Amino acid sequence: MDNLRVHKGKQVLAWLEKHPRFKFHFTPVHCSWMNQVEQGFGILQRKRFGIADFASKNDLRDKVLQFIAQWNHYAKPFNWTRHSFDKVLAKAEQQTLEAAA
């Protein structure tokens, strides 16, 4: 999950204490590219909605669905590299050491 402040609030932490089988794993800071939802919305914004001007919520919905259909027709898998994996692993290990200290 991302590092949004609400994920670390008092109520969330209290819930986690009562449910120890659940553990949150946060993506490293400034690594929104790891969050596939953010990837999808970023692509949508860059490719289609640089200027957001919609006549209505229905218009917005229709344009999003149209984009999804077009994107799915041409989409290809993201190419994760050894370098990106090493970067993520190093950051996760650093956060583990910091949490233990």
C-alpha positions as CSV (number, residue, x, y, z in Angstrom):
1,M,0.0,0.0,0.0
2,D,1.1,3.5,-0.5
3,N,2.4,5.8,2.3
4,L,-0.7,7.8,2.6
5,R,-0.9,9.3,6.0
6,V,-4.4,7.8,6.7
7,H,-2.9,4.3,6.5
8,K,-0.8,5.1,9.6
9,G,-3.4,6.9,11.7
10,K,-4.3,6.1,15.3
11,Q,-7.4,4.2,14.4
12,V,-5.6,2.1,11.8
13,L,-2.8,1.3,14.2
14,A,-5.3,0.4,17.0
15,W,-7.1,-2.0,14.6
16,L,-3.8,-3.6,13.6
17,E,-2.9,-4.2,17.2
18,K,-6.2,-6.1,17.7
19,H,-5.6,-8.1,14.5
20,P,-2.0,-9.2,14.6
21,R,-2.3,-11.6,11.7
22,F,-2.5,-8.6,9.4
23,K,0.7,-6.6,8.5
24,F,0.9,-3.6,6.3
25,H,3.6,-3.5,3.7
26,F,4.2,0.0,2.3
27,T,5.8,0.8,-1.0
28,P,9.0,2.8,-0.7
29,V,8.5,6.5,-0.7
30,H,8.6,8.0,-4.2
31,C,7.9,4.6,-5.8
32,S,4.4,5.2,-6.9
33,W,5.3,3.2,-10.1
34,M,5.1,0.1,-7.9
35,N,1.4,0.7,-7.2
36,Q,-0.5,-0.6,-10.2
37,V,-3.6,1.5,-9.5
38,E,-1.5,4.6,-9.6
39,Q,0.1,3.4,-12.8
40,G,-3.3,3.0,-14.4
41,F,-4.5,6.4,-13.3
42,G,-1.3,8.0,-14.4
43,I,-1.6,6.5,-17.8
44,L,-5.2,7.6,-18.0
45,Q,-4.3,11.1,-17.1
46,R,-1.3,11.4,-19.4
47,K,-3.0,9.8,-22.4
48,R,-6.5,11.1,-22.2
49,F,-7.2,13.6,-19.5
50,G,-4.4,16.2,-19.7
51,I,-7.3,18.8,-19.7
52,A,-10.2,17.4,-17.7
53,D,-13.4,19.0,-19.2
54,F,-16.5,16.8,-18.9
55,A,-20.1,17.8,-19.5
56,S,-21.3,15.5,-16.7
57,K,-20.4,12.5,-14.6
58,N,-21.9,10.3,-17.3
59,D,-19.6,11.9,-19.8
60,L,-16.6,11.2,-17.6
61,R,-17.7,7.6,-17.1
62,D,-18.2,7.1,-20.9
63,K,-14.7,8.6,-21.6
64,V,-13.0,6.4,-19.0
65,L,-14.7,3.3,-20.3
66,Q,-13.8,4.2,-23.9
67,F,-10.2,4.7,-22.9
68,I,-10.1,1.4,-21.0
69,A,-11.4,-0.5,-24.1
70,Q,-8.8,1.2,-26.4
71,W,-6.0,0.7,-23.9
72,N,-6.8,-3.0,-23.4
73,H,-6.8,-3.5,-27.2
74,Y,-3.1,-2.3,-27.4
75,A,-1.8,-2.8,-23.9
76,K,1.4,-4.8,-23.3
77,P,2.9,-5.9,-19.9
78,F,5.1,-3.5,-18.0
79,N,8.8,-4.5,-18.4
80,W,10.3,-4.9,-14.9
81,T,14.0,-5.1,-15.0
82,R,16.7,-6.5,-12.7
83,H,17.6,-2.9,-11.9
84,S,14.1,-1.9,-10.8
85,F,13.9,-5.1,-8.6
86,D,17.2,-4.4,-7.0
87,K,16.2,-0.9,-6.2
88,V,12.9,-2.0,-4.6
89,L,14.6,-4.7,-2.6
90,A,17.3,-2.4,-1.3
91,K,14.7,0.1,-0.1
92,A,12.6,-2.5,1.6
93,E,15.7,-3.9,3.4
94,Q,16.6,-0.3,4.5
95,Q,13.1,0.3,5.9
96,T,13.3,-3.0,7.8
97,L,16.6,-2.1,9.4
98,E,15.2,1.4,10.3
99,A,12.1,-0.2,11.9
100,A,14.2,-2.6,13.9
101,A,16.5,0.2,15.3
